[in-house]
Amino acid sequence: MSISQLLRACTNSKSLLNGKAVHAQLLKFGSKPDVYINNHLLVMYLKLNQFADAQQLLDRMPERNIISWTTLISTYSQKGMSEKALGCFRSMVLEDGFAPNGYTYVAALSACTSLGAERTGKELHGRMYRTEESLNSFVTNCLVNFYGKCGLLKSARLVFDGILEPNSVTWASLISCYCHCGEYQEGLMIFLLALRVGGIVNEFFCGSVLNACAAMKTLQLGMQIHSLIVKSGFGMDQFLVTGLIDFYAKCGVLDLAHRAFDEADARELHAWTAMIGGCVQLGSGREAIDLFCKLLSSDLKPSERTFSSVLGAFADVKGVRVGKQIHCRIVKLGFDSFSFVCNALMDLYSKSDLFDESLKLFQEMKEHDVVSWNTLIAGCVSSGRYEDAMRFLKEMLLEGFEASLYTYSSILSICGDLPAIEWGKQSHCRVLKPGFDSNVVVGSTLIDMYAKCGRLGDARRVFDILPMKNLVSWNTMLVGYAQHGFGKEALEIYATMQNSGIKPNDITFLGVLSACGHVGLLDEGLHHFNSMTQVYGITPRTDHLACIVSLFARKGQTKEAYGFIKSFPGEPDKVVWRCLLSGCKANRDFILGKYAAEKILGIDPDDTSAYIVLSNIYAELQMWDETAKMRKLIKEKSLKKETGYSWTELQNKIYTFSACNIMSLQESYLQQVLTGLTAQLFDSGYVPEVMFSLQFEE
């Protein structure tokens, strides 16, 4: 066996020890390997991931040729070591004076694509233009890919248009570039053009188009592509299977995604991961966990992407105990070195009300990306730690990270929840600069922020100029109007929404029923409640029941409200009974009010306000023994009414205050204002109700 054959055998069998032994024998006997043998040694070290040995060998080679350099540059580029690949390319040209060939150019351009090095890539293209008579298809395809992935679509199209006979890989590269830059519509137009000119359709072609259909959620077109795949007789490789699963999942058709998964000849790990991720995206957390368990019982081993996908399922079903076990397994396998896996773990802990665990994980991460910061800030918002959220936002910006769409979404949520309108306005200005205000997620959050701050005019302006509106946008505007008592405007939004063909959900009807309550439209409220169940097939929640009960109560029909509660299948919660109690207070229905208060206490024995109201009802009915019993229970349980706080924003600071610290606000100025308002009420003939006005010692 020749030396070259021996080295190839060591490479194919992945026997580094034997390969080094052969190399040692060559050095021991003093033979000087020629460039041909040295290139085989170089290939062996590179394929066995011994990059330091390969570089050392190249540096000591007495003679190198274009194959030596191209082998090293190609391997560095393929392994993601793009900087080293370009460094070797410069050394080859400037130090050794070799002219690159097509394979060298492809490797160098791939490295530029990975780094986003536009200038270097353009210099390479200029060199080719000056020195090469013609470019082969591999180089032109790589040029199209380079320009497209760097966002230079015009340049990519110019290179493509200069190709006399583009092949299927060229067409697929151009489509992939447009999709990568978010130009999905144009990508689909190029696909149709390729079909018209007789381009050969292959699996790469269809895979790129499926990605565009998934992003645009064009179900019908994607199904036609699926039919084309079947008719063309392509083998359902993992690329196509994964693309089909991802497409159907993003279009919200989980059963078709399952069918594509089940019909795959051999389920690769990518298909499993895509199917698990699709279930998580569509809220089928339990189903995703079942798939993950089946994967564990198969011969395949989960990858870091699989773990990242399934962690979302445990977050959705609050399976933090099992999630912690998965965390242990991730650490054992070393997958915690991937930032996207740690981000998924942080999200799991935040959604499971374990923010401290999420923060600890963030602090232990070696590297953070913008998703890590967004996850941390979103966790602060969901747990009500607004000051921490703003502090982490400042740290994120100081470390050089640019705020993304999701960062602004979290910030605006804080401004709406506090509320802090000045911070909200400043954030809106920051959103306008990069053009994020046209994004439907940020636009919806802006509407929500302005609505919660009581700026409904500003909310409506954002809503009207939003180029694309989804169900969340409509619901946010509708609920914003309803919460502030603008029932007529809310119902107008609902009518426009129906005319636009938007299908309402349970949140929509919650806003509609609340709007009917503010306007006092009982019959219309009942009509919408019936359409929710009968037309749209939405199962009413207790929130919807509470809205109808409030509608009846506001009309003085407390008996009808009680009858509606009894007709509702299932056990109402205390919110429903509290709505009935509120109606009984307003309409002085003592007997039914007593019953509602007792129901509340049956659900929550420590509900302080229910005890107080029930005691007042007993007093109104002159049931003094029962009144005394209620007072005794309040004292024995040490129940205190929860302190109500108000807050205001002044010079970018939030000030909170309650009745107990009222005197600390500018001494007695606020007390004087309240005293003056009270005097005006009595002068106007106001007489307080005796019922529900008894005071209790704290």
Residue pairs with C-beta under 8 A, 6 or more apart in sequence:
1 9
3 22
3 26
3 33
3 37
3 40
4 36
4 37
4 40
6 22
7 19
7 22
7 37
7 40
7 41
7 43
7 44
8 40
10 16
10 18
10 19
10 22
10 44
11 19
11 43
11 44
11 47
11 48
14 48
16 48
16 50
19 41
19 44
19 45
19 48
23 41
26 33
26 37
32 62
33 41
34 63
35 61
35 63
35 64
35 65
35 68
38 57
38 61
38 63
38 68
39 65
39 67
39 68
39 71
41 57
42 54
42 57
42 58
42 68
42 71
42 72
43 71
45 51
45 53
45 54
45 57
46 54
46 71
46 72
46 75
47 75
49 79
51 75
51 76
51 79
51 81
54 72
54 75
55 72
58 64
58 68
58 69
58 72
61 68
64 96
65 98
66 92
66 98
66 99
66 100
66 101
66 104
69 88
69 89
69 91
69 92
69 96
69 98
69 104
70 100
70 101
70 103
70 104
70 107
72 88
73 85
73 88
73 89
73 92
73 104
73 107
73 108
73 111
74 85
74 103
74 104
74 106
74 107
76 82
76 84
76 85
76 88
76 107
76 111
77 85
77 107
77 108
77 110
77 111
77 114
78 107
78 110
80 114
82 110
82 111
82 112
82 114
82 115
82 117
83 111
83 115
85 107
85 108
85 110
85 111
86 108
86 111
86 112
86 115
86 117
86 120
89 100
89 104
89 107
89 108
89 111
92 98
92 100
92 104
93 99
93 100
99 131
100 108
100 127
102 135
102 136
102 138
102 139
103 138
105 124
105 128
105 139
105 142
106 138
106 139
106 142
108 124
109 121
109 124
109 139
109 142
109 143
109 145
109 146
110 142
110 146
111 117
112 118
112 120
112 121
112 124
112 146
112 150
113 121
113 142
113 145
113 146
113 149
113 150
116 149
116 150
118 150
118 152
121 146
121 147
121 150
125 143
128 135
128 139
135 143
137 163
137 167
137 169
137 170
140 159
140 162
140 163
140 170
141 167
141 169
141 170
141 173
143 156
143 159
144 156
144 159
144 160
144 170
144 173
144 174
144 177
145 156
145 173
145 176
145 177
146 156
147 153
147 155
147 156
147 159
147 177
148 156
148 173
148 174
148 176
148 177
148 178
148 180
148 181
149 177
149 180
151 181
153 177
153 178
153 181
153 183
156 174
156 177
157 174
160 166
160 170
160 174
163 170
166 199
167 200
168 199
168 200
168 201
168 202
168 204
168 205
169 204
171 190
171 191
171 194
171 199
171 205
172 202
172 204
172 205
172 207
172 208
174 190
175 187
175 190
175 191
175 194
175 205
175 208
175 209
175 212
176 187
176 208
176 211
178 184
178 186
178 187
178 190
178 212
179 187
179 208
179 211
179 212
179 215
182 215
184 212
184 215
184 216
185 216
187 208
187 209
187 212
188 209
188 212
188 213
188 216
188 218
188 221
191 205
191 208
191 209
191 212
194 201
194 205
195 201
199 205
201 228
201 232
202 234
203 229
203 234
203 235
203 237
203 239
203 240
204 239
206 225
206 228
206 229
206 234
206 240
206 243
207 239
207 240
207 243
209 225
210 222
210 225
210 226
210 240
210 243
210 244
210 246
210 247
211 243
211 246
211 247
213 219
213 221
213 222
213 225
213 247
213 251
214 222
214 243
214 246
214 247
214 250
214 251
215 250
217 250
217 251
217 252
218 251
219 251
219 253
222 247
222 248
222 251
226 244
226 260
229 236
229 240
229 244
234 240
235 265
236 263
236 264
236 265
238 268
238 270
238 271
239 270
241 260
241 261
241 264
241 267
241 268
241 270
241 271
241 274
242 268
242 270
242 271
242 273
242 274
244 257
244 260
245 257
245 260
245 261
245 271
245 274
245 275
245 278
246 274
246 277
246 278
248 254
248 256
248 257
248 260
248 278
249 257
249 274
249 275
249 277
249 278
249 279
249 281
249 282
250 278
250 281
252 282
254 278
254 279
254 282
254 284
254 287
257 275
257 278
258 275
261 267
261 271
261 274
261 275
264 271
267 300
268 300
269 300
269 301
269 302
269 303
269 306
272 291
272 295
272 300
272 306
273 302
273 303
273 305
273 306
273 309
275 291
276 288
276 291
276 292
276 295
276 306
276 309
276 310
276 313
277 288
277 309
277 312
279 285
279 287
279 288
279 291
279 313
280 288
280 309
280 310
280 312
280 313
280 316
283 316
285 312
285 313
285 314
285 315
285 316
285 317
285 319
286 313
286 317
288 309
288 310
288 312
288 313
289 310
289 313
289 314
289 317
289 319
289 322
292 302
292 306
292 310
292 313
295 302
295 306
296 302
302 310
304 330
304 335
304 338
304 340
304 341
307 326
307 329
307 330
307 335
307 341
307 344
308 338
308 340
308 341
308 343
308 344
309 344
310 326
311 323
311 326
311 341
311 344
311 345
311 347
311 348
312 344
312 347
312 348
313 319
314 320
314 322
314 323
314 326
314 348
315 323
315 347
315 348
315 351
315 352
316 351
318 351
318 352
320 348
320 349
320 352
320 354
323 345
323 348
323 349
323 352
327 345
330 336
330 341
330 345
335 341
336 342
336 345
337 366
339 365
339 367
339 368
339 369
339 371
339 372
340 371
342 361
342 362
342 365
342 372
343 369
343 371
343 372
343 375
345 358
345 361
346 358
346 361
346 362
346 372
346 375
346 376
346 379
347 358
347 375
347 378
347 379
349 355
349 357
349 358
349 361
349 379
350 358
350 375
350 378
350 379
350 382
350 383
351 382
353 383
355 379
355 380
355 383
355 385
358 375
358 376
358 379
359 376
359 379
362 368
362 372
362 375
362 376
365 372
368 399
368 401
369 401
370 396
370 401
370 402
370 403
370 404
370 407
373 392
373 393
373 396
373 401
373 407
374 404
374 406
374 407
374 410
376 392
377 389
377 392
377 393
377 396
377 407
377 410
377 411
378 406
378 410
380 386
380 388
380 389
380 392
381 389
381 410
381 413
381 414
381 417
386 414
386 417
386 418
389 410
389 411
389 414
390 414
393 403
393 407
393 411
396 403
396 407
397 403
403 411
403 430
405 436
405 439
405 441
405 442
406 441
408 427
408 430
408 431
408 436
408 442
408 445
409 441
409 442
409 445
411 423
411 427
412 424
412 427
412 428
412 431
412 442
412 445
412 446
412 448
412 449
413 445
413 448
413 449
414 420
414 423
415 421
415 423
415 424
415 427
415 449
415 453
416 424
416 445
416 448
416 449
416 450
416 451
416 452
416 453
417 452
418 647
418 649
418 654
419 449
419 452
419 453
419 454
419 649
420 453
420 649
420 654
421 453
421 455
421 649
422 649
422 652
423 649
423 652
424 449
424 450
424 453
427 449
428 437
428 446
431 437
431 442
431 446
436 442
437 443
437 446
437 462
438 466
438 467
438 468
440 466
440 468
440 469
440 470
440 472
440 473
441 472
443 462
443 463
443 466
443 469
443 473
444 466
444 470
444 472
444 473
444 476
446 459
446 462
447 459
447 462
447 463
447 466
447 473
447 476
447 477
447 480
448 459
448 476
448 480
450 456
450 458
450 459
450 462
450 480
451 459
451 476
451 477
451 479
451 480
451 481
451 483
451 484
452 480
454 484
456 480
456 481
456 484
456 486
456 489
459 477
459 480
460 477
463 469
463 473
463 476
463 477
466 473
469 500
469 502
471 502
471 503
471 504
471 505
471 508
474 493
474 497
474 502
474 508
475 505
475 507
475 508
475 511
477 493
478 490
478 493
478 494
478 497
478 508
478 511
478 512
478 515
479 490
479 507
479 510
479 511
479 514
481 487
481 489
481 490
481 493
481 511
481 515
482 490
482 511
482 512
482 514
482 515
482 518
483 514
485 518
486 515
486 518
487 514
487 515
487 516
487 517
487 518
487 519
487 521
488 515
488 519
490 511
490 512
490 514
490 515
490 518
491 512
491 515
491 516
491 519
491 524
494 504
494 508
494 511
494 512
494 515
497 504
497 508
498 504
503 536
504 512
504 532
504 536
504 538
505 538
506 532
506 538
506 539
506 540
506 541
506 544
509 528
509 529
509 532
509 538
509 544
510 541
510 543
510 544
510 547
512 525
512 528
513 525
513 528
513 529
513 544
513 547
513 548
513 551
514 547
516 522
516 524
516 525
516 528
516 547
516 551
517 525
517 547
517 550
517 551
517 554
520 551
520 554
520 555
521 551
522 551
522 552
522 555
522 557
525 547
525 548
525 551
526 548
526 551
529 540
529 544
529 548
532 538
532 540
532 544
533 539
533 540
540 568
542 570
542 572
542 573
542 575
542 576
543 575
545 564
545 565
545 568
545 572
545 576
546 575
546 576
546 579
548 561
548 564
549 561
549 564
549 565
549 576
549 579
549 580
549 583
550 579
550 582
550 583
552 558
552 560
552 561
552 564
552 583
553 561
553 579
553 580
553 582
553 583
553 584
553 586
553 587
554 583
554 586
556 587
558 580
558 583
558 584
558 587
558 589
558 592
559 592
561 579
561 580
561 583
562 580
562 592
562 595
565 572
565 576
565 577
565 580
573 603
574 599
574 600
574 603
574 604
574 607
574 610
577 596
577 597
577 599
577 600
577 603
578 596
578 600
578 610
580 592
580 596
581 593
581 596
581 597
581 600
581 610
581 613
583 589
584 590
584 592
584 593
584 596
585 593
585 613
585 691
585 692
588 691
590 617
590 620
590 621
593 613
593 617
594 614
594 617
594 618
594 621
597 610
597 613
597 614
597 617
598 614
600 607
600 610
601 607
601 610
601 611
601 614
604 610
606 637
606 639
608 634
608 639
608 640
608 641
608 642
609 641
611 630
611 633
611 634
611 639
612 634
612 641
612 694
612 696
613 692
614 630
615 627
615 630
615 631
615 634
615 694
615 696
616 691
616 692
616 693
616 694
617 691
618 624
618 626
618 627
618 630
619 627
619 694
620 690
620 691
631 696
633 639
634 696
640 698
641 698
643 658
643 659
643 660
644 658
644 659
645 656
645 657
645 658
646 656
646 657
646 658
647 654
647 655
647 656
647 657
648 654
648 655
649 655
657 664
657 665
662 670
662 671
663 671
